[in-house]
Amino acid sequence: MSDVLDLVCELIRRRSVTPDDAGCQALLAARLQRAGFRIEHLRHGDVDNLWAVHGDGGPTLVFLGHTDVVPSGPEASWHSPPFEPVVRLCDLPDRENRNATIHGRTLRLYGRGAADMKGSVAAMAVALEAFVATHPRHAGRVALLLTSDEEGPTNLDGVRKVAEGFRARGEQIDWCVVGEPSAKERLGDLIRVGRRGSLSGALTVRGVQGHVAYPEKALNPIHAFAPALAELAAERWDEGNADFPPTSFQVSNLNAGTGANNVIPGELTALINFRYCTASRADDLRTRTEAILCRHGLDFVLDWNLSGEPFLTPPDGRLRKVVVDVCRELCGVEPAQSTGGGTSDGRFIAPLGAEVVELGPVNASIHKVDECVDVAELERLPDLYRAICERLLTG
Ligand SMILES: [Zn+2]
């Protein structure tokens, strides 16, 4: 059994359903401390965060990951228990697959978190141990940042809180590699170089309740809101840019009515969300939305929540170039460079001035029953992370 496979199995056995870390970070901290890293436990509320750093001065390269996992769902639906790691030989749909260890078949590791993202976390730890053992006097600093609150609904006490503390104490981060499972079909075929922002709003439109037979004595908020909604839905918020599609506006919930067909309701509520690109700013989207509502004469309250600013690591950024080269040379593929998908904790690190790139295993099984990772790819992942360290912090 390889070191990385052994470590990921140890992590899967710890039932770290978000936001419980279940001892994962203590295990990793002990290993990295032995390797010469300085350890800080940054616990906020129910959330464990770990900062392990090696070296001094700048530049600083950070590997970012999470030890929490999503719930398994009904354990009986799994072929093997989700928190008991198992390696099984699987038939390959594609016989050409380069990972085939035995004709047409491959080994996969099953367990909750195998791909999202205990596999990456174990690979990062193993890569960092090997890197500092070989290059004890590397340039700058190399660090591992872990949280147990990535998969939860709010992420208040995870990397968001850690980044606030980093900003306050002037912690400099130049490059950040996020281990989120980014690959589509095989390791290295896709990296994420940015993410859209997410801006949500809870809207209440006030009317006046009344009898449907006496509309002159009521004000129907559904009728009042309809033309404003049509305008919001048709609005072209921006044209996007070379790296992002245009900003999109969606209504995810719309409610009004008492259930009776003879009552004009007194209010309407809606939840709205923008997935926005770097061509727009959250402030402008807010202002433009409210201007449309005002133009339609609505009496409304709109509570905004900005859950993440968009970020983009520019094509000429040093980290982006290095990660692309490493995928080409070590995986033999030309990685797609994407800004798609949801959000990740990279959104909290990018505003500190860091270039952020996401590189992890195939994401086909994440959050599903029978989550798994290809063993050959898992065992190659530490080489990729270590090569990134070497290209940025040595020579
Ligand atoms: Zn994840």
Residues whose N, C-alpha, C, O or C-beta is under 5 A from the ligand:
A	BS01	ZN	D116 M117 E180
